[in-house]
Amino acid sequence: MKKEKNFHSEDEQVDEEQSITEEQSAQTDQIIETGSITPAKGKHVIHCLTIIGQIEGHYILPPQNKTTKYEHVIPQLVAIEEDPEIEGLLIILNTVGGDVEAGLAIAELVSGMKKPTVSLVLGGGHSIGVPLACSSKYSFIAPSATMTIHPVRMNGLVVGVPQTLSYFDKMQDRIVRFVCDNSKMTSEQFRELMMNRGELVMDVGTVLDGEAAVKVGLIDSLGSLADAVAKLYELIGEQKAEKEALDKEEPEEEKET
């Protein structure tokens, strides 16, 4: 009988080790293919999405560039919002910017999600990375990270006519409006930093370190990975408590009617 028990325990151990290996292999594949991971062994099931390098939009960038492709990110965001098992989204940013419309499209999707979202800027969140950092419910920046705010720029041939300048102004207005709607900054503050001529040698704009980004109200708080995860857990807990409270209220209303 003891031998049979030992055989059973050994089989269970082998099955458990095999299951762990398969899970680790699946997570590794997910990281390689999408640059994201869904760890399920923490207090809550969260999805971690990385936005790194340049944000690739309507044009394919050279193969030597590190890119985040918006056609890969958008379906992930839809899947996260619709998956009942995933409780929150953690966005890790280290980007130099990229395609303005692609970046804004991702930022709009994140800001419109019902699930708790937290962003963390590491290294840099430059250019169109600024609205992406602000798009979550709560944002963090590492003390050593920086963010560059500058006017909209365009590569390649530009026709020097009033219509082109009008197009630039409208695109800039969209960025300013989004950032100010999703941060504590006013449009006047943001435009002042955007059009600063005394800081960058080869460009117009402002570079903010982590402390300065929090001070002007662009980012909510200084922090690291542990802070971002703790805040996301807190938001998940608050959302669950609100849902439970609503569920309790509904039966009482039904009784009264």
Buried (B, 14 or more C-beta within 10 A) or exposed (E): EEEEEEEEEEEEEEEEEEEEEEEEEEBEEBEEEBBBBBEEEEEBBBBBBBBBBBBBBEEEBEEEEEBBBBEBBBEBBEEBBEEEEBBBBBBBBBBBBBBBBBBBBBBBBBBEBEBBBBBBBBBBBBBBBBBBBBBBBBBBBBEEBBBBBBBBEEEEEEEEEEEEEEEBEEBBEBBBEBBBEBBEBEBEBBBBBBBBEEEEEEEBBBBBBBEBBBEBBBBBEBBEBEBBBEBBBBBBBEBEEEEEEEEEEEEEEEEEE
